[in-house]
Amino acid sequence: MRASVGRSGAVALAVVVALVVALVVLRSGDDSHPQTRPQPGTTPGGGPGQAAPQSTPEPKATAQLPKQPNIVVVMADDMRVDDLAFAPNVRRIIARHGVTFENSFSPYPLCCPARASFLTGEYAHNHKVFWHTPPYGYGAFDDSRTLATSLSAAGYRTGFVGKYLNRYGVALSKVSGEPSYRFVPPGWTDWRAAVENPGNAGFHGQTYDYFDTPFNVNGTIDNRYRGIYQSKVIGDFSVAMARRFAAQRDPFFMYVNYVAPHHGGPAEPDDPRPTRSVRGRWGSLPTPARPDWAKGWFDKVIDRGAGVARTGQPLELNRRDKPRPVQRRTQDLNVPDQLDALRTVTRQRAEAVMVMDRNIARLVRELKRSGAWDDTVLMFTSDNGMIIGEHGFQLTKVWAYEPSLRVPLLMTGPGLRTEQKRYDPISTVDLSATILDMADAQPPRTADGISRVPTLEQGDQGWATPIVSEAMNTSPGDDPDFTDVRTTIGLRVSRYSYTRFRNGGGELYDLVTDPREDHNKYWDRSYRKIRAALDELWLKVKDCKGEQCRMPLPDVLAASPTSNREATDAYWTAIRAAYGWDRP
């Protein structure tokens, strides 16, 4: 039996998409319905959703994944999609010989909630890990039932390497009630997790010290890595684990987690100089430490912050249409000290990504050497994205803007070794459902996501279900529709990004006409039909669980494979034109 909506659900999903496409054709004259977006560089006529000529549909790809392949997931931390420019091995090994998902999202773009969602297949409002500090963080996470226990039950050997959840090592385990630095969660055959230091356990270093990281190795603290760069240690662990697993016949699952490019110590002489924050405080923007040989590697390529336009000038000239909580936390970054700091942050992050990328290449070489590669699906992604200068933010995530929500997702495996793209949406909880589907395993909890195995094997199905975005600590207020600690809850569909704030405000962006999200249409009367449809759907799915999270979109919000592909390609064309890098 397949997990969530898997291959067995492909027919039903295809029927839904076919009905949606039929309605699109029938309603092509209705100005409330989104049609295909215009070609890049053109401006659509009329109001939102005016029809544009349909292009020839893209031929559907076909592939056949084997039953229960080995599955290796490599997850970066805080990596933006455009950071792939600094990961040449990932691009060469996976993107050029595999599938790139062009619409991949982290529904709660913050490390701890996102990782809990991946491990459980649940949105944060269901697993209840809403933040990374107490009363949340690892201490709030019930990891008695996760991907590991499900895959183990399906016959997989399971291995964990690197960063787990924030406060693992400091907080008590919710499962055992004991200190977590020696706790090994159920379901893992081989456990090698970085630990945060409680300060009284007799070891040095911590997860966010790149040159002194202690690891819980199957219940024993391994504290031998002072002076050794963390990404190399994680690379060593992953290579050795792959070698051990490949020597046995059972399929294996590896979850390899790099801290890079998340910030971490020790402080370095070339870190950004202090700047003044929006609240008037002075401080340095946090960066990842790097080995000396990597420093300066991209200085000739990176001449500005990742979210600073190619022109060096602000593109969003007026933020008065943004909700008040956003306006209060943003500022004018078009001053030399701010621009210098954002450039330095971007350079150091890129250097950390490059070191990680080289260690991923080492893992792939071992999988090929052992012969396991032919039966292995390799996935590369990140727990969340990162805003670096967009919309007047210095360096942040959590907020439901595209640089924060979007994450890289690339896959290669048997049947998927040719360069391809997929445009169907896929979120962190969908990725969990996809892995369980490949493994023929049962979900550990009620699954909120949908398997994208049919998309991999048969080609795009269209954007037919919503993605729910959520966060806390983003807005004050007492809107009665917010029934827990979340302060922003949103919806992401093919054309629109929609977010409601706890203080009663909101954001609505038409990504066809405004891919940079510069113009908030939440109060725009010309979008009242779209806003009404989104309001109605928001009430139905904001607290969704299981099948309710996968309800079909109304036709006014759904998109056929062709229109979704065109809108996405045009989105990326506009973003790269504004911010993109020349490949190093």
C-alpha positions as CSV (number, residue, x, y, z in Angstrom):
1,M,0.0,0.0,0.0
2,R,1.4,3.4,-1.0
3,A,1.9,6.3,1.4
4,S,-0.4,9.3,1.2
5,V,-1.5,10.0,-2.4
6,G,0.9,7.8,-4.3
7,R,1.0,5.9,-7.6
8,S,-2.3,4.4,-6.9
9,G,-3.7,7.9,-6.6
10,A,-2.3,9.0,-10.0
11,V,-5.5,8.2,-11.9
12,A,-7.7,10.2,-9.4
13,L,-5.3,13.1,-9.6
14,A,-5.3,13.0,-13.4
15,V,-9.1,13.1,-13.4
16,V,-9.0,16.2,-11.2
17,V,-6.5,17.9,-13.4
18,A,-8.4,17.0,-16.6
19,L,-11.5,18.6,-15.1
20,V,-9.6,21.7,-14.2
21,V,-8.2,22.0,-17.7
22,A,-11.6,21.5,-19.2
23,L,-13.0,24.3,-17.0
24,V,-10.1,26.5,-18.0
25,V,-11.0,26.1,-21.7
26,L,-14.7,26.7,-21.0
27,R,-14.1,29.8,-19.0
28,S,-11.4,31.4,-21.2
29,G,-13.5,34.5,-21.5
30,D,-14.0,35.0,-17.8
31,D,-11.7,37.7,-16.5
32,S,-11.6,36.2,-13.0
33,H,-9.8,33.1,-14.2
34,P,-6.0,32.9,-14.5
35,Q,-4.8,31.8,-17.9
36,T,-1.3,31.3,-19.1
37,R,1.1,34.1,-18.3
38,P,2.6,36.3,-21.0
39,Q,6.0,35.7,-22.3
40,P,8.9,37.4,-20.5
41,G,9.2,41.0,-21.2
42,T,5.6,41.5,-22.2
43,T,2.8,43.1,-20.1
44,P,-0.6,41.4,-19.9
45,G,-3.5,43.5,-20.9
46,G,-6.5,44.1,-18.7
47,G,-7.0,42.9,-15.1
48,P,-5.8,39.9,-13.3
49,G,-6.3,36.6,-15.0
50,Q,-7.0,37.9,-18.6
51,A,-6.6,35.1,-21.1
52,A,-3.4,34.7,-23.0
53,P,-2.8,32.4,-26.0
54,Q,-2.2,28.8,-25.1
55,S,1.1,27.3,-26.2
56,T,1.8,23.7,-27.3
57,P,1.8,21.4,-24.3
58,E,5.2,20.0,-23.3
59,P,5.5,16.3,-24.1
60,K,5.1,14.1,-21.0
61,A,8.2,12.4,-19.7
62,T,8.1,8.7,-18.8
63,A,10.2,6.8,-16.3
64,Q,9.8,3.8,-14.2
65,L,11.3,3.8,-10.7
66,P,12.4,0.4,-9.3
67,K,10.7,-1.1,-6.3
68,Q,12.3,0.0,-3.0
69,P,15.5,1.8,-4.4
70,N,18.1,3.0,-2.0
71,I,17.3,6.6,-1.1
72,V,19.8,9.2,-0.1
73,V,18.6,12.7,1.0
74,V,21.2,15.4,1.4
75,M,19.8,18.5,3.1
76,A,21.5,21.9,3.3
77,D,20.5,24.5,5.9
78,D,19.2,27.9,4.9
79,M,20.2,27.5,1.3
80,R,18.5,29.6,-1.4
81,V,17.8,28.3,-4.8
82,D,20.2,30.7,-6.4
83,D,23.0,29.3,-4.2
84,L,23.1,26.4,-6.6
85,A,25.4,28.6,-8.7
86,F,28.1,27.8,-6.1
87,A,27.5,24.0,-6.1
88,P,28.9,22.8,-9.4
89,N,29.0,19.2,-8.5
90,V,25.3,19.1,-7.5
91,R,24.5,20.8,-10.8
92,R,26.7,18.4,-12.8
93,I,25.8,15.1,-11.0
94,I,22.1,15.7,-10.3
95,A,20.7,18.5,-12.4
96,R,22.4,17.4,-15.6
97,H,21.6,13.8,-15.0
98,G,18.3,14.0,-13.2
99,V,15.2,16.0,-12.4
100,T,15.1,19.6,-11.1
101,F,11.8,20.7,-9.4
102,E,11.2,24.3,-10.4
103,N,8.5,24.8,-7.7
104,S,9.8,23.4,-4.5
105,F,8.8,25.0,-1.2
106,S,9.4,24.9,2.6
107,P,5.9,25.6,4.1
108,Y,7.4,26.8,7.4
109,P,10.7,28.4,6.4
110,L,12.6,27.9,9.6
111,C,15.0,25.1,10.5
112,C,13.3,23.3,13.3
113,P,9.7,23.3,12.1
114,A,10.8,22.4,8.6
115,R,12.9,19.4,9.7
116,A,10.1,18.2,11.9
117,S,7.8,18.4,8.9
118,F,10.2,16.4,6.7
119,L,10.5,13.7,9.4
120,T,6.8,13.4,10.1
121,G,5.1,14.4,6.8
122,E,3.0,16.9,8.7
123,Y,2.6,20.6,8.6
124,A,3.8,22.4,11.7
125,H,0.3,23.0,13.0
126,N,0.0,19.3,13.3
127,H,3.4,18.3,14.7
128,K,3.4,21.4,17.0
129,V,7.1,22.3,16.6
130,F,6.4,26.0,15.9
131,W,9.8,27.5,16.6
132,H,13.4,26.7,17.5
133,T,13.6,28.0,21.1
134,P,11.7,26.9,24.2
135,P,8.9,25.9,24.6
136,Y,9.6,24.5,21.1
137,G,12.7,23.2,19.4
138,Y,13.7,19.6,19.8
139,G,12.1,19.4,23.3
140,A,8.7,19.7,21.7
141,F,9.3,17.1,19.0
142,D,7.9,13.6,19.4
143,D,10.3,11.5,17.3
144,S,8.9,8.1,18.3
145,R,7.3,7.8,14.8
146,T,9.1,9.3,11.8
147,L,10.3,8.5,8.3
148,A,13.0,6.3,10.0
149,T,10.5,4.0,11.8
150,S,8.3,3.7,8.7
151,L,11.3,2.9,6.4
152,S,12.7,0.5,8.9
153,A,9.4,-1.3,9.1
154,A,9.5,-1.5,5.2
155,G,12.9,-3.3,5.3
156,Y,15.3,-0.4,5.0
157,R,18.5,0.1,6.9
158,T,18.4,3.8,7.9
159,G,21.3,6.2,8.6
160,F,21.4,9.7,9.9
161,V,24.4,12.1,9.6
162,G,24.8,15.8,10.7
163,K,22.4,18.4,12.1
164,Y,19.1,17.1,13.6
165,L,16.6,19.6,15.2
166,N,17.6,22.8,17.0
167,R,18.3,22.2,20.7
168,Y,19.1,18.5,20.1
169,G,21.7,17.9,22.9
170,V,20.4,20.7,25.1
171,A,16.7,19.9,25.5
172,L,15.3,16.8,27.1
173,S,14.0,14.1,24.8
174,K,10.2,14.1,24.7
175,V,10.3,10.4,24.1
176,S,12.7,9.3,26.8
177,G,12.5,12.3,29.2
178,E,16.3,12.1,29.5
179,P,19.0,14.4,28.2
180,S,19.0,14.2,24.5
181,Y,22.8,14.4,23.8
182,R,23.0,10.6,24.1
183,F,19.5,9.8,22.9
184,V,19.1,7.9,19.6
185,P,15.6,8.3,18.2
186,P,13.7,5.1,17.2
187,G,14.1,3.7,13.7
188,W,17.7,4.6,12.9
189,T,20.2,1.8,12.2
190,D,23.2,4.1,12.3
191,W,23.0,7.5,14.0
192,R,25.7,10.2,13.8
193,A,24.1,13.5,14.8
194,A,25.7,16.8,15.7
195,V,24.8,17.8,19.3
196,E,24.4,21.2,20.9
197,N,26.3,21.4,24.2
198,P,24.4,21.6,27.5
199,G,27.6,22.7,29.2
200,N,27.7,20.1,31.9
201,A,28.2,16.9,29.9
202,G,31.9,16.7,29.7
203,F,32.5,17.5,26.0
204,H,33.5,20.5,24.0
205,G,32.1,22.2,20.9
206,Q,28.6,22.3,19.5
207,T,26.5,21.9,16.4
208,Y,27.1,25.5,15.2
209,D,30.9,25.5,15.7
210,Y,32.3,24.6,12.3
211,F,35.7,23.7,13.7
212,D,34.6,21.9,16.9
213,T,31.5,19.7,16.4
214,P,30.7,16.8,18.8
215,F,28.6,14.0,17.4
216,N,26.3,11.4,19.1
217,V,27.4,8.2,17.4
218,N,24.9,5.6,18.2
219,G,24.6,6.8,21.8
220,T,28.2,7.7,22.5
221,I,29.7,11.2,22.2
222,D,32.4,11.4,19.6
223,N,34.4,14.5,20.4
224,R,37.5,14.1,18.2
225,Y,36.9,16.9,15.6
226,R,38.4,20.1,17.1
227,G,40.2,21.9,14.3
228,I,38.5,19.8,11.5
229,Y,36.0,21.6,9.3
230,Q,32.5,20.3,10.0
231,S,31.5,19.7,6.4
232,K,34.5,17.4,5.9
233,V,33.5,15.4,9.0
234,I,29.9,15.1,7.8
235,G,31.3,14.1,4.4
236,D,33.6,11.4,6.0
237,F,30.6,10.0,7.9
238,S,28.4,9.9,4.8
239,V,31.1,8.1,2.7
240,A,31.8,5.5,5.4
241,M,28.1,4.9,6.0
242,A,27.4,4.5,2.3
243,R,30.3,2.0,2.1
244,R,28.9,-0.1,5.0
245,F,25.3,0.0,3.7
246,A,26.3,-0.9,0.2
247,A,28.0,-4.1,1.5
248,Q,24.6,-5.6,2.5
249,R,21.7,-6.6,0.3
250,D,18.8,-4.7,2.0
251,P,17.9,-1.3,0.6
252,F,19.1,1.7,2.6
253,F,18.0,5.2,3.4
254,M,20.5,7.9,4.3
255,Y,19.6,11.4,5.6
256,V,22.7,13.6,5.4
257,N,22.4,17.0,6.9
258,Y,24.9,19.8,6.4
259,V,24.8,22.9,8.6
260,A,26.2,24.9,5.7
261,P,25.4,27.6,4.7
262,H,23.7,28.4,8.0
263,H,25.7,30.8,10.2
264,G,28.1,29.3,12.7
265,G,31.4,30.1,14.5
266,P,34.1,30.7,15.2
267,A,34.2,34.4,14.4
268,E,36.6,35.4,11.6
269,P,38.6,38.5,10.8
270,D,36.7,38.9,7.4
271,D,33.2,38.7,8.9
272,P,30.9,41.7,8.1
273,R,31.5,44.9,9.9
274,P,28.7,45.9,12.3
275,T,25.7,47.7,10.9
276,R,22.7,49.4,12.4
277,S,19.5,47.3,12.5
278,V,16.0,48.6,11.9
279,R,15.6,48.9,15.7
280,G,18.7,51.0,16.0
281,R,21.0,48.3,17.4
282,W,24.5,47.7,16.1
283,G,25.6,44.2,15.3
284,S,27.2,42.0,12.6
285,L,25.2,39.9,10.3
286,P,25.9,36.2,11.1
287,T,27.8,34.1,8.6
288,P,29.2,30.6,8.4
289,A,32.9,29.9,9.2
290,R,34.9,28.5,6.3
291,P,38.3,26.8,5.9
292,D,41.1,29.2,4.9
293,W,41.5,27.6,1.4
294,A,37.9,28.5,0.5
295,K,38.0,32.2,1.5
296,G,37.8,34.6,-1.4
297,W,36.9,31.9,-3.9
298,F,33.9,33.9,-5.3
299,D,35.0,37.5,-4.7
300,K,35.2,38.2,-8.4
301,V,31.7,36.8,-9.1
302,I,29.8,38.0,-6.0
303,D,29.8,41.8,-6.2
304,R,26.6,42.4,-4.1
305,G,24.2,40.7,-1.8
306,A,22.1,37.9,-3.2
307,G,18.9,40.0,-2.8
308,V,20.4,43.2,-4.1
309,A,19.6,43.9,-7.8
310,R,22.2,43.6,-10.5
311,T,22.0,47.3,-10.9
312,G,23.0,47.8,-7.3
313,Q,19.9,50.0,-6.9
314,P,16.7,49.2,-5.0
315,L,13.9,47.8,-7.2
316,E,11.1,48.1,-4.7
317,L,10.9,51.8,-4.3
318,N,7.8,51.9,-2.1
319,R,6.9,49.5,0.7
320,R,3.9,51.4,2.1
321,D,1.6,48.7,0.7
322,K,3.3,46.0,2.9
323,P,1.6,45.1,6.2
324,R,2.7,47.1,9.2
325,P,4.6,44.2,10.8
326,V,6.7,44.0,7.6
327,Q,7.2,47.8,7.5
328,R,8.4,47.8,11.1
329,R,11.1,45.2,10.5
330,T,12.5,46.5,7.2
331,Q,14.7,49.5,6.4
332,D,16.6,51.3,3.7
333,L,19.5,49.0,2.8
334,N,20.8,51.2,0.0
335,V,23.7,52.6,2.1
336,P,27.4,51.5,1.8
337,D,27.7,49.7,5.1
338,Q,24.6,47.7,4.6
339,L,25.5,46.8,1.0
340,D,29.0,45.8,2.0
341,A,27.6,43.6,4.8
342,L,25.1,41.8,2.5
343,R,27.9,41.2,-0.1
344,T,30.1,39.7,2.6
345,V,27.3,37.5,3.9
346,T,26.6,36.2,0.4
347,R,30.3,35.5,-0.3
348,Q,30.8,33.5,2.9
349,R,27.7,31.5,2.4
350,A,28.8,30.7,-1.2
351,E,32.1,29.5,0.1
352,A,30.4,27.2,2.7
353,V,28.1,25.9,-0.1
354,M,31.1,25.1,-2.2
355,V,32.8,23.0,0.5
356,M,29.6,21.1,1.1
357,D,29.3,20.5,-2.6
358,R,32.7,18.9,-2.8
359,N,31.8,16.5,0.0
360,I,28.6,15.6,-1.7
361,A,30.7,14.6,-4.8
362,R,32.7,12.4,-2.5
363,L,29.6,10.6,-1.4
364,V,28.5,10.0,-5.0
365,R,31.9,8.6,-5.9
366,E,31.6,6.1,-3.1
367,L,28.1,5.1,-4.2
368,K,29.4,4.6,-7.8
369,R,32.5,2.7,-6.6
370,S,30.5,0.3,-4.5
371,G,27.9,-0.4,-7.3
372,A,25.1,1.0,-5.2
373,W,24.6,4.0,-7.5
374,D,22.6,2.0,-10.1
375,D,19.9,1.4,-7.5
376,T,20.0,4.7,-5.6
377,V,17.8,7.8,-5.8
378,L,19.7,10.8,-4.6
379,M,17.9,13.9,-3.6
380,F,19.4,17.3,-2.7
381,T,17.4,20.0,-1.0
382,S,17.4,22.6,1.9
383,D,15.2,23.0,5.0
384,N,14.3,26.5,4.0
385,G,15.4,29.5,1.9
386,M,16.7,32.9,3.0
387,I,16.0,36.5,2.4
388,I,19.2,38.5,1.9
389,G,18.2,42.1,1.2
390,E,14.9,41.7,-0.5
391,H,12.0,43.9,0.6
392,G,14.3,45.9,3.0
393,F,15.1,42.8,5.2
394,Q,18.7,42.4,6.1
395,L,19.1,38.6,6.6
396,T,16.0,36.5,7.6
397,K,13.6,33.7,6.8
398,V,10.2,32.8,8.2
399,W,8.4,35.5,6.1
400,A,6.3,34.1,3.3
401,Y,8.3,35.7,0.4
402,E,9.6,33.6,-2.4
403,P,13.3,33.7,-1.5
404,S,12.4,32.3,2.0
405,L,9.8,29.8,0.9
406,R,11.5,28.4,-2.2
407,V,14.2,25.7,-1.8
408,P,16.3,23.8,-4.2
409,L,15.2,20.2,-5.0
410,L,17.0,18.0,-7.4
411,M,16.7,14.2,-7.8
412,T,18.5,11.6,-9.8
413,G,18.1,7.8,-9.8
414,P,17.4,4.8,-12.0
415,G,15.0,5.9,-14.7
416,L,15.7,9.5,-13.9
417,R,19.3,9.9,-15.3
418,T,18.5,12.4,-18.1
419,E,18.3,16.1,-17.6
420,Q,14.6,17.1,-17.0
421,K,12.5,19.7,-15.2
422,R,9.2,19.3,-13.3
423,Y,6.9,22.1,-12.6
424,D,4.3,20.5,-10.3
425,P,4.5,22.0,-6.8
426,I,6.3,20.0,-4.2
427,S,6.6,20.9,-0.5
428,T,8.6,19.5,2.4
429,V,5.6,17.3,3.4
430,D,5.2,16.2,-0.2
431,L,8.8,15.2,-0.3
432,S,8.2,12.9,2.7
433,A,5.2,11.3,1.0
434,T,7.3,10.8,-2.1
435,I,10.0,9.0,-0.3
436,L,7.5,6.7,1.5
437,D,5.9,6.0,-1.9
438,M,9.2,5.0,-3.4
439,A,10.0,2.8,-0.5
440,D,6.5,1.2,-0.4
441,A,6.3,2.2,3.2
442,Q,3.4,3.4,5.4
443,P,3.4,7.0,6.7
444,P,4.4,7.4,10.4
445,R,1.4,9.7,11.0
446,T,-1.6,11.1,9.1
447,A,0.1,12.4,5.9
448,D,-0.5,16.0,5.0
449,G,1.5,15.7,1.7
450,I,1.1,14.2,-1.7
451,S,3.5,11.9,-3.4
452,R,5.1,13.3,-6.5
453,V,6.2,9.8,-7.8
454,P,3.5,10.1,-10.6
455,T,5.1,13.5,-11.5
456,L,8.5,11.9,-11.7
457,E,7.3,8.9,-13.7
458,Q,4.6,10.4,-16.0
459,G,5.4,14.1,-16.1
460,D,3.7,17.1,-14.7
461,Q,0.1,16.8,-13.6
462,G,-0.6,20.5,-13.1
463,W,-1.0,22.6,-9.9
464,A,-4.2,21.2,-8.4
465,T,-3.7,21.4,-4.6
466,P,-2.6,24.3,-2.3
467,I,0.5,24.6,-0.2
468,V,-0.1,26.1,3.2
469,S,2.6,28.5,4.5
470,E,2.8,29.3,8.2
471,A,4.9,31.0,10.8
472,M,4.9,32.6,14.3
473,N,6.6,35.7,15.7
474,T,5.7,37.7,12.6
475,S,2.7,39.8,13.7
476,P,0.8,41.0,16.8
477,G,-3.0,41.0,16.9
478,D,-6.0,38.9,17.9
479,D,-7.8,37.9,14.7
480,P,-10.2,35.1,15.9
481,D,-9.4,33.0,12.8
482,F,-6.0,32.4,14.3
483,T,-6.5,29.7,16.9
484,D,-3.0,28.8,17.9
485,V,0.4,30.5,18.1
486,R,0.8,31.1,14.4
487,T,0.8,34.7,13.4
488,T,0.9,34.4,9.6
489,I,-0.8,31.7,7.6
490,G,-0.8,31.7,3.8
491,L,-1.5,29.8,0.6
492,R,0.7,29.3,-2.3
493,V,-0.9,28.4,-5.7
494,S,0.5,28.5,-9.2
495,R,-0.1,32.2,-9.9
496,Y,-0.7,33.7,-6.4
497,S,1.0,34.0,-3.1
498,Y,-1.5,34.9,-0.3
499,T,-0.8,35.5,3.4
500,R,-3.0,36.6,6.2
501,F,-1.6,38.3,9.3
502,R,-2.8,38.0,12.8
503,N,-3.3,41.7,13.1
504,G,-5.9,41.7,10.3
505,G,-3.6,42.7,7.4
506,G,-2.5,40.6,4.5
507,E,-0.6,40.2,1.3
508,L,-1.6,39.0,-2.2
509,Y,0.9,38.9,-5.0
510,D,0.2,38.1,-8.6
511,L,3.4,36.3,-9.6
512,V,2.6,36.6,-13.3
513,T,2.5,40.4,-13.3
514,D,4.8,40.9,-10.3
515,P,7.3,38.1,-9.8
516,R,9.4,40.1,-7.4
517,E,6.4,40.6,-5.1
518,D,6.8,44.4,-5.1
519,H,3.0,45.3,-5.3
520,N,0.6,44.0,-2.7
521,K,-2.9,43.4,-4.2
522,Y,-4.6,42.4,-0.9
523,W,-6.8,45.5,-1.0
524,D,-7.0,45.9,-4.7
525,R,-10.6,45.8,-6.0
526,S,-9.6,44.4,-9.4
527,Y,-8.5,41.2,-7.5
528,R,-11.6,40.9,-5.4
529,K,-12.7,37.6,-7.1
530,I,-9.3,36.1,-6.6
531,R,-9.1,37.3,-3.0
532,A,-12.6,35.9,-2.3
533,A,-11.6,32.5,-3.6
534,L,-8.4,32.5,-1.5
535,D,-10.2,33.7,1.6
536,E,-12.7,30.8,1.3
537,L,-9.9,28.3,0.7
538,W,-7.8,29.7,3.5
539,L,-10.6,29.0,6.1
540,K,-10.8,25.4,4.8
541,V,-7.1,24.5,4.9
542,K,-5.4,26.7,7.5
543,D,-5.9,24.0,10.2
544,C,-6.0,21.1,7.7
545,K,-5.0,17.5,8.5
546,G,-4.4,14.7,6.1
547,E,-6.7,14.5,3.1
548,Q,-8.1,18.0,3.8
549,C,-4.6,19.5,3.1
550,R,-4.8,18.0,-0.4
551,M,-8.2,19.2,-1.4
552,P,-8.5,20.2,-5.1
553,L,-8.2,23.8,-5.9
554,P,-11.2,25.7,-7.3
555,D,-10.7,26.2,-11.0
556,V,-10.0,29.9,-10.5
557,L,-6.8,29.1,-8.6
558,A,-5.7,25.8,-10.4
559,A,-3.3,25.7,-13.3
560,S,-2.8,23.2,-16.1
561,P,0.6,21.7,-16.7
562,T,1.2,24.0,-19.6
563,S,0.1,27.3,-17.9
564,N,2.0,26.4,-14.7
565,R,5.2,25.7,-16.7
566,E,4.9,28.9,-18.6
567,A,4.2,31.0,-15.5
568,T,7.1,29.3,-13.6
569,D,9.6,29.8,-16.5
570,A,8.7,33.4,-16.8
571,Y,9.0,33.8,-13.0
572,W,12.6,32.5,-13.0
573,T,13.4,34.5,-16.1
574,A,12.3,37.7,-14.3
575,I,14.1,36.9,-11.1
576,R,17.4,36.0,-12.8
577,A,17.2,39.1,-14.8
578,A,16.9,41.2,-11.7
579,Y,19.2,39.3,-9.3
580,G,20.9,36.4,-10.9
581,W,24.5,35.4,-11.0
582,D,26.8,34.8,-13.9
583,R,27.8,31.2,-13.2
584,P,31.3,30.9,-11.7
